[in-house]
Amino acid sequence: MPKGYWIAQNDVNDPETYEKYKAASGAAFQKFGAKFLVRGGRYKALQGNIRGRHVVIEFESYEQALECYNSPEYQEAAKWRKGASEGDIVIVEGA
């Protein structure tokens, strides 16, 4: 079965509040077996509109990635992200 991935790019406007989001979201990520492949780090923008922070999270399946995003645990944590950052999240099925 193909794995599922969250691919996120965002700009953090309020680092203190964003840290609260990261702490609160940990319970959902742990519950759904998330594995962080990319979390911030050095990058070089080569094409397009690139944001300042990049995150790639691996899940055992596409369905599990969707379940994590839609879970009450994650949705509660995501409230901290609103206003603290602007960005995009896409969930994709792996090859």
PyMOL Python script that loads the backbone (N, CA, C, O; Angstrom):
from pymol import cmd

cmd.read_pdbstr("""\
ATOM      1  N   MET A   1       0.853  -1.181   0.000  1.00  0.00           N
ATOM      2  CA  MET A   1       0.000   0.000   0.000  1.00  0.00           C
ATOM      3  C   MET A   1       0.895   1.238   0.000  1.00  0.00           C
ATOM      4  O   MET A   1       1.834   1.313   0.792  1.00  0.00           O
ATOM      5  N   PRO A   2       0.621   2.216  -0.876  1.00  0.00           N
ATOM      6  CA  PRO A   2       1.410   3.448  -0.911  1.00  0.00           C
ATOM      7  C   PRO A   2       1.258   4.257   0.379  1.00  0.00           C
ATOM      8  O   PRO A   2       0.203   4.257   1.014  1.00  0.00           O
ATOM      9  N   LYS A   3       2.314   4.929   0.737  1.00  0.00           N
ATOM     10  CA  LYS A   3       2.280   5.797   1.917  1.00  0.00           C
ATOM     11  C   LYS A   3       1.583   7.102   1.565  1.00  0.00           C
ATOM     12  O   LYS A   3       1.381   7.421   0.394  1.00  0.00           O
ATOM     13  N   GLY A   4       1.218   7.852   2.606  1.00  0.00           N
ATOM     14  CA  GLY A   4       0.623   9.171   2.436  1.00  0.00           C
ATOM     15  C   GLY A   4       1.555  10.218   3.011  1.00  0.00           C
ATOM     16  O   GLY A   4       2.288   9.958   3.965  1.00  0.00           O
ATOM     17  N   TYR A   5       1.520  11.393   2.427  1.00  0.00           N
ATOM     18  CA  TYR A   5       2.423  12.470   2.843  1.00  0.00           C
ATOM     19  C   TYR A   5       1.679  13.791   2.974  1.00  0.00           C
ATOM     20  O   TYR A   5       0.839  14.135   2.144  1.00  0.00           O
ATOM     21  N   TRP A   6       2.006  14.522   4.034  1.00  0.00           N
ATOM     22  CA  TRP A   6       1.634  15.930   4.117  1.00  0.00           C
ATOM     23  C   TRP A   6       2.826  16.691   3.577  1.00  0.00           C
ATOM     24  O   TRP A   6       3.967  16.427   3.959  1.00  0.00           O
ATOM     25  N   ILE A   7       2.566  17.629   2.696  1.00  0.00           N
ATOM     26  CA  ILE A   7       3.595  18.545   2.230  1.00  0.00           C
ATOM     27  C   ILE A   7       3.088  19.945   2.546  1.00  0.00           C
ATOM     28  O   ILE A   7       2.050  20.375   2.042  1.00  0.00           O
ATOM     29  N   ALA A   8       3.834  20.642   3.385  1.00  0.00           N
ATOM     30  CA  ALA A   8       3.395  21.961   3.838  1.00  0.00           C
ATOM     31  C   ALA A   8       4.478  22.999   3.598  1.00  0.00           C
ATOM     32  O   ALA A   8       5.667  22.730   3.772  1.00  0.00           O
ATOM     33  N   GLN A   9       4.053  24.179   3.201  1.00  0.00           N
ATOM     34  CA  GLN A   9       4.930  25.345   3.115  1.00  0.00           C
ATOM     35  C   GLN A   9       4.217  26.473   3.813  1.00  0.00           C
ATOM     36  O   GLN A   9       3.037  26.719   3.564  1.00  0.00           O
ATOM     37  N   ASN A  10       4.928  27.165   4.691  1.00  0.00           N
ATOM     38  CA  ASN A  10       4.295  28.288   5.348  1.00  0.00           C
ATOM     39  C   ASN A  10       5.296  29.344   5.734  1.00  0.00           C
ATOM     40  O   ASN A  10       6.501  29.101   5.785  1.00  0.00           O
ATOM     41  N   ASP A  11       4.775  30.519   6.006  1.00  0.00           N
ATOM     42  CA  ASP A  11       5.529  31.644   6.549  1.00  0.00           C
ATOM     43  C   ASP A  11       5.035  31.856   7.967  1.00  0.00           C
ATOM     44  O   ASP A  11       3.837  32.032   8.191  1.00  0.00           O
ATOM     45  N   VAL A  12       5.936  31.839   8.909  1.00  0.00           N
ATOM     46  CA  VAL A  12       5.580  32.013  10.315  1.00  0.00           C
ATOM     47  C   VAL A  12       5.620  33.499  10.645  1.00  0.00           C
ATOM     48  O   VAL A  12       6.652  34.153  10.498  1.00  0.00           O
ATOM     49  N   ASN A  13       4.471  34.028  11.098  1.00  0.00           N
ATOM     50  CA  ASN A  13       4.351  35.443  11.447  1.00  0.00           C
ATOM     51  C   ASN A  13       4.506  35.684  12.946  1.00  0.00           C
ATOM     52  O   ASN A  13       4.890  36.775  13.369  1.00  0.00           O
ATOM     53  N   ASP A  14       4.210  34.671  13.738  1.00  0.00           N
ATOM     54  CA  ASP A  14       4.247  34.775  15.200  1.00  0.00           C
ATOM     55  C   ASP A  14       4.918  33.507  15.740  1.00  0.00           C
ATOM     56  O   ASP A  14       4.237  32.528  16.046  1.00  0.00           O
ATOM     57  N   PRO A  15       6.252  33.522  15.857  1.00  0.00           N
ATOM     58  CA  PRO A  15       6.972  32.314  16.265  1.00  0.00           C
ATOM     59  C   PRO A  15       6.557  31.762  17.629  1.00  0.00           C
ATOM     60  O   PRO A  15       6.537  30.545  17.814  1.00  0.00           O
ATOM     61  N   GLU A  16       6.230  32.615  18.569  1.00  0.00           N
ATOM     62  CA  GLU A  16       5.838  32.150  19.906  1.00  0.00           C
ATOM     63  C   GLU A  16       4.541  31.336  19.850  1.00  0.00           C
ATOM     64  O   GLU A  16       4.454  30.265  20.451  1.00  0.00           O
ATOM     65  N   THR A  17       3.550  31.836  19.138  1.00  0.00           N
ATOM     66  CA  THR A  17       2.287  31.116  19.005  1.00  0.00           C
ATOM     67  C   THR A  17       2.464  29.875  18.138  1.00  0.00           C
ATOM     68  O   THR A  17       1.831  28.851  18.397  1.00  0.00           O
ATOM     69  N   TYR A  18       3.307  29.946  17.120  1.00  0.00           N
ATOM     70  CA  TYR A  18       3.550  28.790  16.265  1.00  0.00           C
ATOM     71  C   TYR A  18       4.170  27.644  17.068  1.00  0.00           C
ATOM     72  O   TYR A  18       3.887  26.478  16.794  1.00  0.00           O
ATOM     73  N   GLU A  19       4.995  27.956  18.038  1.00  0.00           N
ATOM     74  CA  GLU A  19       5.561  26.922  18.907  1.00  0.00           C
ATOM     75  C   GLU A  19       4.451  26.216  19.697  1.00  0.00           C
ATOM     76  O   GLU A  19       4.539  25.015  19.954  1.00  0.00           O
ATOM     77  N   LYS A  20       3.416  26.957  20.077  1.00  0.00           N
ATOM     78  CA  LYS A  20       2.275  26.342  20.772  1.00  0.00           C
ATOM     79  C   LYS A  20       1.548  25.378  19.836  1.00  0.00           C
ATOM     80  O   LYS A  20       1.110  24.310  20.264  1.00  0.00           O
ATOM     81  N   TYR A  21       1.418  25.749  18.563  1.00  0.00           N
ATOM     82  CA  TYR A  21       0.820  24.847  17.567  1.00  0.00           C
ATOM     83  C   TYR A  21       1.640  23.568  17.449  1.00  0.00           C
ATOM     84  O   TYR A  21       1.090  22.467  17.467  1.00  0.00           O
ATOM     85  N   LYS A  22       2.951  23.718  17.330  1.00  0.00           N
ATOM     86  CA  LYS A  22       3.817  22.539  17.192  1.00  0.00           C
ATOM     87  C   LYS A  22       3.682  21.613  18.395  1.00  0.00           C
ATOM     88  O   LYS A  22       3.605  20.395  18.236  1.00  0.00           O
ATOM     89  N   ALA A  23       3.654  22.178  19.584  1.00  0.00           N
ATOM     90  CA  ALA A  23       3.518  21.361  20.800  1.00  0.00           C
ATOM     91  C   ALA A  23       2.154  20.671  20.844  1.00  0.00           C
ATOM     92  O   ALA A  23       2.066  19.490  21.177  1.00  0.00           O
ATOM     93  N   ALA A  24       1.101  21.401  20.512  1.00  0.00           N
ATOM     94  CA  ALA A  24      -0.258  20.854  20.580  1.00  0.00           C
ATOM     95  C   ALA A  24      -0.501  19.795  19.501  1.00  0.00           C
ATOM     96  O   ALA A  24      -1.263  18.855  19.726  1.00  0.00           O
ATOM     97  N   SER A  25       0.122  19.931  18.359  1.00  0.00           N
ATOM     98  CA  SER A  25      -0.112  18.990  17.264  1.00  0.00           C
ATOM     99  C   SER A  25       0.611  17.661  17.474  1.00  0.00           C
ATOM    100  O   SER A  25       0.307  16.682  16.792  1.00  0.00           O
ATOM    101  N   GLY A  26       1.532  17.613  18.378  1.00  0.00           N
ATOM    102  CA  GLY A  26       2.304  16.397  18.626  1.00  0.00           C
ATOM    103  C   GLY A  26       1.448  15.190  18.969  1.00  0.00           C
ATOM    104  O   GLY A  26       1.761  14.075  18.549  1.00  0.00           O
ATOM    105  N   ALA A  27       0.375  15.389  19.723  1.00  0.00           N
ATOM    106  CA  ALA A  27      -0.499  14.269  20.107  1.00  0.00           C
ATOM    107  C   ALA A  27      -1.136  13.622  18.876  1.00  0.00           C
ATOM    108  O   ALA A  27      -1.207  12.396  18.791  1.00  0.00           O
ATOM    109  N   ALA A  28      -1.591  14.422  17.935  1.00  0.00           N
ATOM    110  CA  ALA A  28      -2.201  13.880  16.716  1.00  0.00           C
ATOM    111  C   ALA A  28      -1.160  13.152  15.882  1.00  0.00           C
ATOM    112  O   ALA A  28      -1.421  12.064  15.370  1.00  0.00           O
ATOM    113  N   PHE A  29       0.010  13.743  15.745  1.00  0.00           N
ATOM    114  CA  PHE A  29       1.049  13.110  14.937  1.00  0.00           C
ATOM    115  C   PHE A  29       1.488  11.780  15.547  1.00  0.00           C
ATOM    116  O   PHE A  29       1.725  10.811  14.826  1.00  0.00           O
ATOM    117  N   GLN A  30       1.592  11.738  16.843  1.00  0.00           N
ATOM    118  CA  GLN A  30       1.964  10.490  17.512  1.00  0.00           C
ATOM    119  C   GLN A  30       0.861   9.442  17.333  1.00  0.00           C
ATOM    120  O   GLN A  30       1.143   8.284  17.023  1.00  0.00           O
ATOM    121  N   LYS A  31      -0.391   9.853  17.530  1.00  0.00           N
ATOM    122  CA  LYS A  31      -1.521   8.926  17.417  1.00  0.00           C
ATOM    123  C   LYS A  31      -1.575   8.264  16.038  1.00  0.00           C
ATOM    124  O   LYS A  31      -1.923   7.089  15.927  1.00  0.00           O
ATOM    125  N   PHE A  32      -1.235   9.011  14.995  1.00  0.00           N
ATOM    126  CA  PHE A  32      -1.352   8.508  13.632  1.00  0.00           C
ATOM    127  C   PHE A  32      -0.019   8.055  13.034  1.00  0.00           C
ATOM    128  O   PHE A  32       0.077   7.828  11.828  1.00  0.00           O
ATOM    129  N   GLY A  33       0.995   7.924  13.869  1.00  0.00           N
ATOM    130  CA  GLY A  33       2.272   7.368  13.413  1.00  0.00           C
ATOM    131  C   GLY A  33       3.041   8.224  12.430  1.00  0.00           C
ATOM    132  O   GLY A  33       3.730   7.697  11.556  1.00  0.00           O
ATOM    133  N   ALA A  34       2.934   9.540  12.558  1.00  0.00           N
ATOM    134  CA  ALA A  34       3.617  10.451  11.634  1.00  0.00           C
ATOM    135  C   ALA A  34       5.129  10.347  11.776  1.00  0.00           C
ATOM    136  O   ALA A  34       5.656  10.191  12.878  1.00  0.00           O
ATOM    137  N   LYS A  35       5.813  10.437  10.645  1.00  0.00           N
ATOM    138  CA  LYS A  35       7.268  10.463  10.625  1.00  0.00           C
ATOM    139  C   LYS A  35       7.681  11.722   9.867  1.00  0.00           C
ATOM    140  O   LYS A  35       7.384  11.869   8.682  1.00  0.00           O
ATOM    141  N   PHE A  36       8.369  12.624  10.562  1.00  0.00           N
ATOM    142  CA  PHE A  36       8.804  13.865   9.926  1.00  0.00           C
ATOM    143  C   PHE A  36      10.041  13.598   9.081  1.00  0.00           C
ATOM    144  O   PHE A  36      11.072  13.161   9.593  1.00  0.00           O
ATOM    145  N   LEU A  37       9.931  13.863   7.784  1.00  0.00           N
ATOM    146  CA  LEU A  37      11.055  13.715   6.863  1.00  0.00           C
ATOM    147  C   LEU A  37      11.764  15.042   6.660  1.00  0.00           C
ATOM    148  O   LEU A  37      12.983  15.086   6.494  1.00  0.00           O
ATOM    149  N   VAL A  38      10.999  16.121   6.673  1.00  0.00           N
ATOM    150  CA  VAL A  38      11.535  17.480   6.546  1.00  0.00           C
ATOM    151  C   VAL A  38      10.785  18.341   7.546  1.00  0.00           C
ATOM    152  O   VAL A  38       9.558  18.289   7.628  1.00  0.00           O
ATOM    153  N   ARG A  39      11.531  19.134   8.307  1.00  0.00           N
ATOM    154  CA  ARG A  39      10.893  20.027   9.283  1.00  0.00           C
ATOM    155  C   ARG A  39      11.766  21.266   9.410  1.00  0.00           C
ATOM    156  O   ARG A  39      12.664  21.335  10.249  1.00  0.00           O
ATOM    157  N   GLY A  40      11.473  22.260   8.542  1.00  0.00           N
ATOM    158  CA  GLY A  40      12.325  23.445   8.512  1.00  0.00           C
ATOM    159  C   GLY A  40      13.600  23.118   7.760  1.00  0.00           C
ATOM    160  O   GLY A  40      13.575  22.357   6.793  1.00  0.00           O
ATOM    161  N   GLY A  41      14.689  23.675   8.187  1.00  0.00           N
ATOM    162  CA  GLY A  41      15.982  23.367   7.587  1.00  0.00           C
ATOM    163  C   GLY A  41      16.358  24.276   6.430  1.00  0.00           C
ATOM    164  O   GLY A  41      15.577  25.102   5.958  1.00  0.00           O
ATOM    165  N   ARG A  42      17.563  24.085   6.010  1.00  0.00           N
ATOM    166  CA  ARG A  42      18.135  24.895   4.943  1.00  0.00           C
ATOM    167  C   ARG A  42      17.487  24.540   3.609  1.00  0.00           C
ATOM    168  O   ARG A  42      17.157  23.380   3.365  1.00  0.00           O
ATOM    169  N   TYR A  43      17.307  25.536   2.748  1.00  0.00           N
ATOM    170  CA  TYR A  43      16.731  25.293   1.423  1.00  0.00           C
ATOM    171  C   TYR A  43      17.209  26.355   0.446  1.00  0.00           C
ATOM    172  O   TYR A  43      17.699  27.408   0.852  1.00  0.00           O
ATOM    173  N   LYS A  44      17.066  26.076  -0.827  1.00  0.00           N
ATOM    174  CA  LYS A  44      17.353  27.030  -1.888  1.00  0.00           C
ATOM    175  C   LYS A  44      16.140  27.062  -2.803  1.00  0.00           C
ATOM    176  O   LYS A  44      15.769  26.042  -3.382  1.00  0.00           O
ATOM    177  N   ALA A  45      15.529  28.219  -2.934  1.00  0.00           N
ATOM    178  CA  ALA A  45      14.367  28.385  -3.805  1.00  0.00           C
ATOM    179  C   ALA A  45      14.840  28.417  -5.260  1.00  0.00           C
ATOM    180  O   ALA A  45      15.695  29.225  -5.623  1.00  0.00           O
ATOM    181  N   LEU A  46      14.284  27.541  -6.081  1.00  0.00           N
ATOM    182  CA  LEU A  46      14.694  27.452  -7.478  1.00  0.00           C
ATOM    183  C   LEU A  46      13.635  27.918  -8.463  1.00  0.00           C
ATOM    184  O   LEU A  46      13.956  28.354  -9.569  1.00  0.00           O
ATOM    185  N   GLN A  47      12.350  27.826  -8.056  1.00  0.00           N
ATOM    186  CA  GLN A  47      11.299  28.195  -8.995  1.00  0.00           C
ATOM    187  C   GLN A  47      10.008  28.418  -8.238  1.00  0.00           C
ATOM    188  O   GLN A  47       9.735  27.729  -7.255  1.00  0.00           O
ATOM    189  N   GLY A  48       9.220  29.363  -8.679  1.00  0.00           N
ATOM    190  CA  GLY A  48       7.883  29.571  -8.134  1.00  0.00           C
ATOM    191  C   GLY A  48       7.863  30.411  -6.870  1.00  0.00           C
ATOM    192  O   GLY A  48       8.869  30.995  -6.468  1.00  0.00           O
ATOM    193  N   ASN A  49       6.689  30.454  -6.256  1.00  0.00           N
ATOM    194  CA  ASN A  49       6.469  31.205  -5.022  1.00  0.00           C
ATOM    195  C   ASN A  49       6.776  30.286  -3.846  1.00  0.00           C
ATOM    196  O   ASN A  49       6.016  29.360  -3.563  1.00  0.00           O
ATOM    197  N   ILE A  50       7.863  30.537  -3.176  1.00  0.00           N
ATOM    198  CA  ILE A  50       8.348  29.673  -2.114  1.00  0.00           C
ATOM    199  C   ILE A  50       8.178  30.370  -0.774  1.00  0.00           C
ATOM    200  O   ILE A  50       8.507  31.547  -0.626  1.00  0.00           O
ATOM    201  N   ARG A  51       7.665  29.638   0.187  1.00  0.00           N
ATOM    202  CA  ARG A  51       7.514  30.158   1.544  1.00  0.00           C
ATOM    203  C   ARG A  51       8.747  29.806   2.367  1.00  0.00           C
ATOM    204  O   ARG A  51       9.620  29.071   1.907  1.00  0.00           O
ATOM    205  N   GLY A  52       8.812  30.327   3.572  1.00  0.00           N
ATOM    206  CA  GLY A  52      10.012  30.218   4.391  1.00  0.00           C
ATOM    207  C   GLY A  52      10.188  28.943   5.190  1.00  0.00           C
ATOM    208  O   GLY A  52      11.299  28.658   5.637  1.00  0.00           O
ATOM    209  N   ARG A  53       9.141  28.169   5.387  1.00  0.00           N
ATOM    210  CA  ARG A  53       9.251  26.940   6.179  1.00  0.00           C
ATOM    211  C   ARG A  53       8.638  25.789   5.394  1.00  0.00           C
ATOM    212  O   ARG A  53       7.576  25.936   4.788  1.00  0.00           O
ATOM    213  N   HIS A  54       9.313  24.639   5.407  1.00  0.00           N
ATOM    214  CA  HIS A  54       8.886  23.484   4.636  1.00  0.00           C
ATOM    215  C   HIS A  54       8.810  22.276   5.552  1.00  0.00           C
ATOM    216  O   HIS A  54       9.696  22.052   6.376  1.00  0.00           O
ATOM    217  N   VAL A  55       7.736  21.493   5.402  1.00  0.00           N
ATOM    218  CA  VAL A  55       7.533  20.312   6.233  1.00  0.00           C
ATOM    219  C   VAL A  55       7.001  19.186   5.337  1.00  0.00           C
ATOM    220  O   VAL A  55       6.081  19.388   4.544  1.00  0.00           O
ATOM    221  N   VAL A  56       7.599  17.997   5.480  1.00  0.00           N
ATOM    222  CA  VAL A  56       7.098  16.799   4.813  1.00  0.00           C
ATOM    223  C   VAL A  56       6.932  15.742   5.892  1.00  0.00           C
ATOM    224  O   VAL A  56       7.879  15.421   6.610  1.00  0.00           O
ATOM    225  N   ILE A  57       5.720  15.202   6.003  1.00  0.00           N
ATOM    226  CA  ILE A  57       5.408  14.205   7.025  1.00  0.00           C
ATOM    227  C   ILE A  57       4.894  12.952   6.328  1.00  0.00           C
ATOM    228  O   ILE A  57       4.013  13.018   5.470  1.00  0.00           O
ATOM    229  N   GLU A  58       5.457  11.809   6.711  1.00  0.00           N
ATOM    230  CA  GLU A  58       5.076  10.525   6.117  1.00  0.00           C
ATOM    231  C   GLU A  58       4.134   9.765   7.040  1.00  0.00           C
ATOM    232  O   GLU A  58       4.315   9.743   8.258  1.00  0.00           O
ATOM    233  N   PHE A  59       3.117   9.138   6.432  1.00  0.00           N
ATOM    234  CA  PHE A  59       2.164   8.282   7.138  1.00  0.00           C
ATOM    235  C   PHE A  59       2.138   6.928   6.434  1.00  0.00           C
ATOM    236  O   PHE A  59       2.552   6.822   5.279  1.00  0.00           O
ATOM    237  N   GLU A  60       1.666   5.917   7.105  1.00  0.00           N
ATOM    238  CA  GLU A  60       1.622   4.573   6.536  1.00  0.00           C
ATOM    239  C   GLU A  60       0.709   4.480   5.324  1.00  0.00           C
ATOM    240  O   GLU A  60       0.884   3.597   4.485  1.00  0.00           O
ATOM    241  N   SER A  61      -0.268   5.383   5.220  1.00  0.00           N
ATOM    242  CA  SER A  61      -1.173   5.369   4.064  1.00  0.00           C
ATOM    243  C   SER A  61      -1.751   6.764   3.838  1.00  0.00           C
ATOM    244  O   SER A  61      -1.712   7.626   4.715  1.00  0.00           O
ATOM    245  N   TYR A  62      -2.279   6.953   2.652  1.00  0.00           N
ATOM    246  CA  TYR A  62      -2.965   8.201   2.299  1.00  0.00           C
ATOM    247  C   TYR A  62      -4.149   8.420   3.237  1.00  0.00           C
ATOM    248  O   TYR A  62      -4.384   9.533   3.709  1.00  0.00           O
ATOM    249  N   GLU A  63      -4.893   7.343   3.500  1.00  0.00           N
ATOM    250  CA  GLU A  63      -6.073   7.440   4.371  1.00  0.00           C
ATOM    251  C   GLU A  63      -5.673   7.869   5.785  1.00  0.00           C
ATOM    252  O   GLU A  63      -6.360   8.677   6.411  1.00  0.00           O
ATOM    253  N   GLN A  64      -4.570   7.330   6.279  1.00  0.00           N
ATOM    254  CA  GLN A  64      -4.104   7.687   7.614  1.00  0.00           C
ATOM    255  C   GLN A  64      -3.687   9.164   7.667  1.00  0.00           C
ATOM    256  O   GLN A  64      -3.924   9.843   8.666  1.00  0.00           O
ATOM    257  N   ALA A  65      -3.077   9.648   6.606  1.00  0.00           N
ATOM    258  CA  ALA A  65      -2.699  11.066   6.537  1.00  0.00           C
ATOM    259  C   ALA A  65      -3.939  11.954   6.596  1.00  0.00           C
ATOM    260  O   ALA A  65      -3.943  12.974   7.285  1.00  0.00           O
ATOM    261  N   LEU A  66      -4.989  11.566   5.873  1.00  0.00           N
ATOM    262  CA  LEU A  66      -6.242  12.322   5.904  1.00  0.00           C
ATOM    263  C   LEU A  66      -6.904  12.242   7.280  1.00  0.00           C
ATOM    264  O   LEU A  66      -7.412  13.240   7.790  1.00  0.00           O
ATOM    265  N   GLU A  67      -6.894  11.044   7.876  1.00  0.00           N
ATOM    266  CA  GLU A  67      -7.488  10.875   9.205  1.00  0.00           C
ATOM    267  C   GLU A  67      -6.795  11.761  10.231  1.00  0.00           C
ATOM    268  O   GLU A  67      -7.454  12.354  11.086  1.00  0.00           O
ATOM    269  N   CYS A  68      -5.480  11.853  10.153  1.00  0.00           N
ATOM    270  CA  CYS A  68      -4.750  12.701  11.088  1.00  0.00           C
ATOM    271  C   CYS A  68      -5.185  14.155  10.931  1.00  0.00           C
ATOM    272  O   CYS A  68      -5.496  14.824  11.916  1.00  0.00           O
ATOM    273  N   TYR A  69      -5.208  14.642   9.691  1.00  0.00           N
ATOM    274  CA  TYR A  69      -5.586  16.037   9.454  1.00  0.00           C
ATOM    275  C   TYR A  69      -6.996  16.332   9.967  1.00  0.00           C
ATOM    276  O   TYR A  69      -7.237  17.387  10.555  1.00  0.00           O
ATOM    277  N   ASN A  70      -7.908  15.417   9.748  1.00  0.00           N
ATOM    278  CA  ASN A  70      -9.307  15.627  10.129  1.00  0.00           C
ATOM    279  C   ASN A  70      -9.609  15.260  11.573  1.00  0.00           C
ATOM    280  O   ASN A  70     -10.738  15.448  12.025  1.00  0.00           O
ATOM    281  N   SER A  71      -8.643  14.749  12.299  1.00  0.00           N
ATOM    282  CA  SER A  71      -8.874  14.305  13.680  1.00  0.00           C
ATOM    283  C   SER A  71      -9.174  15.484  14.599  1.00  0.00           C
ATOM    284  O   SER A  71      -8.691  16.592  14.365  1.00  0.00           O
ATOM    285  N   PRO A  72      -9.968  15.253  15.642  1.00  0.00           N
ATOM    286  CA  PRO A  72     -10.229  16.314  16.621  1.00  0.00           C
ATOM    287  C   PRO A  72      -8.941  16.824  17.255  1.00  0.00           C
ATOM    288  O   PRO A  72      -8.828  18.012  17.557  1.00  0.00           O
ATOM    289  N   GLU A  73      -7.966  15.936  17.460  1.00  0.00           N
ATOM    290  CA  GLU A  73      -6.704  16.350  18.072  1.00  0.00           C
ATOM    291  C   GLU A  73      -5.963  17.360  17.204  1.00  0.00           C
ATOM    292  O   GLU A  73      -5.474  18.380  17.691  1.00  0.00           O
ATOM    293  N   TYR A  74      -5.887  17.056  15.896  1.00  0.00           N
ATOM    294  CA  TYR A  74      -5.173  17.983  15.019  1.00  0.00           C
ATOM    295  C   TYR A  74      -5.961  19.274  14.810  1.00  0.00           C
ATOM    296  O   TYR A  74      -5.384  20.361  14.830  1.00  0.00           O
ATOM    297  N   GLN A  75      -7.256  19.163  14.612  1.00  0.00           N
ATOM    298  CA  GLN A  75      -8.057  20.361  14.380  1.00  0.00           C
ATOM    299  C   GLN A  75      -8.009  21.318  15.577  1.00  0.00           C
ATOM    300  O   GLN A  75      -8.036  22.536  15.404  1.00  0.00           O
ATOM    301  N   GLU A  76      -7.939  20.764  16.781  1.00  0.00           N
ATOM    302  CA  GLU A  76      -7.795  21.617  17.966  1.00  0.00           C
ATOM    303  C   GLU A  76      -6.435  22.309  17.954  1.00  0.00           C
ATOM    304  O   GLU A  76      -6.347  23.504  18.240  1.00  0.00           O
ATOM    305  N   ALA A  77      -5.386  21.578  17.630  1.00  0.00           N
ATOM    306  CA  ALA A  77      -4.039  22.162  17.564  1.00  0.00           C
ATOM    307  C   ALA A  77      -3.938  23.212  16.460  1.00  0.00           C
ATOM    308  O   ALA A  77      -3.251  24.220  16.625  1.00  0.00           O
ATOM    309  N   ALA A  78      -4.617  22.984  15.340  1.00  0.00           N
ATOM    310  CA  ALA A  78      -4.539  23.888  14.186  1.00  0.00           C
ATOM    311  C   ALA A  78      -5.056  25.278  14.511  1.00  0.00           C
ATOM    312  O   ALA A  78      -4.719  26.239  13.820  1.00  0.00           O
ATOM    313  N   LYS A  79      -5.860  25.399  15.542  1.00  0.00           N
ATOM    314  CA  LYS A  79      -6.345  26.729  15.945  1.00  0.00           C
ATOM    315  C   LYS A  79      -5.178  27.642  16.309  1.00  0.00           C
ATOM    316  O   LYS A  79      -5.257  28.853  16.102  1.00  0.00           O
ATOM    317  N   TRP A  80      -4.092  27.076  16.850  1.00  0.00           N
ATOM    318  CA  TRP A  80      -2.906  27.871  17.190  1.00  0.00           C
ATOM    319  C   TRP A  80      -2.197  28.371  15.933  1.00  0.00           C
ATOM    320  O   TRP A  80      -1.562  29.426  15.954  1.00  0.00           O
ATOM    321  N   ARG A  81      -2.304  27.617  14.842  1.00  0.00           N
ATOM    322  CA  ARG A  81      -1.622  27.975  13.602  1.00  0.00           C
ATOM    323  C   ARG A  81      -2.254  29.193  12.943  1.00  0.00           C
ATOM    324  O   ARG A  81      -1.562  29.993  12.314  1.00  0.00           O
ATOM    325  N   LYS A  82      -3.580  29.334  13.089  1.00  0.00           N
ATOM    326  CA  LYS A  82      -4.286  30.458  12.455  1.00  0.00           C
ATOM    327  C   LYS A  82      -3.784  31.775  13.045  1.00  0.00           C
ATOM    328  O   LYS A  82      -3.805  31.973  14.260  1.00  0.00           O
ATOM    329  N   GLY A  83      -3.343  32.653  12.186  1.00  0.00           N
ATOM    330  CA  GLY A  83      -2.808  33.925  12.630  1.00  0.00           C
ATOM    331  C   GLY A  83      -1.320  33.861  12.935  1.00  0.00           C
ATOM    332  O   GLY A  83      -0.628  34.873  12.824  1.00  0.00           O
ATOM    333  N   ALA A  84      -0.814  32.691  13.318  1.00  0.00           N
ATOM    334  CA  ALA A  84       0.616  32.546  13.607  1.00  0.00           C
ATOM    335  C   ALA A  84       1.404  32.265  12.334  1.00  0.00           C
ATOM    336  O   ALA A  84       2.607  32.517  12.267  1.00  0.00           O
ATOM    337  N   SER A  85       0.711  31.741  11.323  1.00  0.00           N
ATOM    338  CA  SER A  85       1.386  31.446  10.058  1.00  0.00           C
ATOM    339  C   SER A  85       0.384  31.468   8.917  1.00  0.00           C
ATOM    340  O   SER A  85      -0.827  31.358   9.114  1.00  0.00           O
ATOM    341  N   GLU A  86       0.930  31.614   7.720  1.00  0.00           N
ATOM    342  CA  GLU A  86       0.140  31.527   6.499  1.00  0.00           C
ATOM    343  C   GLU A  86       0.804  30.471   5.634  1.00  0.00           C
ATOM    344  O   GLU A  86       2.030  30.438   5.531  1.00  0.00           O
ATOM    345  N   GLY A  87       0.010  29.606   5.009  1.00  0.00           N
ATOM    346  CA  GLY A  87       0.654  28.607   4.186  1.00  0.00           C
ATOM    347  C   GLY A  87      -0.292  27.675   3.490  1.00  0.00           C
ATOM    348  O   GLY A  87      -1.504  27.884   3.444  1.00  0.00           O
ATOM    349  N   ASP A  88       0.301  26.642   2.950  1.00  0.00           N
ATOM    350  CA  ASP A  88      -0.407  25.653   2.155  1.00  0.00           C
ATOM    351  C   ASP A  88      -0.049  24.261   2.659  1.00  0.00           C
ATOM    352  O   ASP A  88       1.098  23.996   3.016  1.00  0.00           O
ATOM    353  N   ILE A  89      -1.039  23.376   2.685  1.00  0.00           N
ATOM    354  CA  ILE A  89      -0.830  21.974   3.019  1.00  0.00           C
ATOM    355  C   ILE A  89      -1.516  21.144   1.943  1.00  0.00           C
ATOM    356  O   ILE A  89      -2.663  21.408   1.580  1.00  0.00           O
ATOM    357  N   VAL A  90      -0.818  20.155   1.444  1.00  0.00           N
ATOM    358  CA  VAL A  90      -1.408  19.221   0.501  1.00  0.00           C
ATOM    359  C   VAL A  90      -1.111  17.824   1.029  1.00  0.00           C
ATOM    360  O   VAL A  90      -0.032  17.578   1.567  1.00  0.00           O
ATOM    361  N   ILE A  91      -2.061  16.913   0.879  1.00  0.00           N
ATOM    362  CA  ILE A  91      -1.862  15.524   1.252  1.00  0.00           C
ATOM    363  C   ILE A  91      -1.823  14.730  -0.046  1.00  0.00           C
ATOM    364  O   ILE A  91      -2.735  14.813  -0.868  1.00  0.00           O
ATOM    365  N   VAL A  92      -0.753  13.958  -0.217  1.00  0.00           N
ATOM    366  CA  VAL A  92      -0.565  13.217  -1.463  1.00  0.00           C
ATOM    367  C   VAL A  92      -0.281  11.748  -1.167  1.00  0.00           C
ATOM    368  O   VAL A  92       0.258  11.394  -0.119  1.00  0.00           O
ATOM    369  N   GLU A  93      -0.660  10.912  -2.120  1.00  0.00           N
ATOM    370  CA  GLU A  93      -0.355   9.495  -2.038  1.00  0.00           C
ATOM    371  C   GLU A  93       0.998   9.251  -2.673  1.00  0.00           C
ATOM    372  O   GLU A  93       1.284   9.765  -3.754  1.00  0.00           O
ATOM    373  N   GLY A  94       1.831   8.471  -2.008  1.00  0.00           N
ATOM    374  CA  GLY A  94       3.172   8.180  -2.515  1.00  0.00           C
ATOM    375  C   GLY A  94       3.154   7.191  -3.672  1.00  0.00           C
ATOM    376  O   GLY A  94       2.148   6.536  -3.947  1.00  0.00           O
ATOM    377  N   ALA A  95       4.281   7.108  -4.330  1.00  0.00           N
ATOM    378  CA  ALA A  95       4.425   6.210  -5.477  1.00  0.00           C
ATOM    379  C   ALA A  95       4.554   4.768  -5.027  1.00  0.00           C
ATOM    380  O   ALA A  95       4.684   3.871  -5.860  1.00  0.00           O
TER     381      ALA A  95
END
""", "prot")
cmd.dss("prot")
cmd.show_as("cartoon", "prot")
cmd.util.cbc("prot")
cmd.orient("prot")
